[in-house]
């Protein structure tokens, strides 16, 4: 556990009710639906690397991230792993699969130690059928997620490998607590998964970023000491379509 996060973890072990009441959609529910959700919700703690849901399984639960981050990963026939950031704190996982009643398309894996709120699928479907406001929240979440994926596709076509790696490192460092806990260390293999490049290509891009003083590379790892500077570089390069 990174230094400085102990208090955060301790606070997240409050009852599920405390966390659910903070969800933006909760107050829009009727009293009956609120009671149903509070009665059905529970807290789950998972360690980094834990598979929360497996590809090919029917979704049985809706997960809210209280602390930590989850990724969606798929392994190709040649063993290459591709991932994207699925959810961070205050976001929910499993929405698309539950709405469409389809199997999970990816493995859902904890990037870091996580605290989750778990709500069973039948409760989610009851909310979807009973609350227009809840449907609106779900629609916005799905729309935002799809928009972000489309943006990543456009970026992959128009930006240099160095900029794409910088964007990915900045995004991962931010979600790993870089904005509040200072230096963050990331594994190069994780960066390669998220950006979709080989480790060799990622290493070459990181070396260029290191020359510019934006990161510090070590054996199989990269350290981000100034997240603000890295994000500023990625944003400026994106705006000029570098």
Order of alpha helices (4+ residues) and beta strands (2+ residues): alpha-alpha-alpha-beta-beta-beta-beta-beta-beta-alpha-beta-beta-alpha-alpha-alpha-beta-alpha-alpha-beta-beta-alpha
